[in-house]
């Protein structure tokens, strides 16, 4: 029977002309060639990064399962632990700004405090809105806007959250009107960098 080291030795004998030449230089991670068997991955201990023995006993030997101090539990001051995605919103477009109306069905915005709402402009083409309501944190994340945005303002009314985005000034008439809020087209990576630098 062949050992697991035999293919390595045969490959090393061929030198730099070997198909597996890149495998000849081994990282100093302490693993033997037998740990890299084809079609037979070995589970590594997440902490020590050493191979675990095969079989059911492996689960008991991991450093992850070792005894440790209990985790701190969330307190009431940390806010809700659940996150839910806001999927329903509407928007309106003018030459200078875009308004986004967040009004999920069944919500009573009169009961939501201003401290429970945060809206941030993550980049000139993306925003994140967070609303704590009903024991959960709800998020609306919009990326890849149709055009760049220079400023953001928001207002919570009794019925909805209104987010106003100020468009970047442009001389092109066709660029002032957005046909869609979030563009489905991929843009070249250099284009976004150039726009952010303006």
Buried (B, 14 or more C-beta within 10 A) or exposed (E): EEEBEEBBEEBEEEEEEBEEEEBEEEEEEEBEBEBBEEEEEBEBBEEEEBBBEEEEEBEEEBEEEEEEEEEEEEEEEEEBEEEBEBEEBEBEBEEEBBBBBBBBEEBEBEEBEEEBBBBEBEBBBBBBBBBBBBEBBBBBEBEBBBBBBEEBEBEBEEEBBBBBBBBEEEEEEEBBEBEEBEBEEEEEEEEBEEBEEE
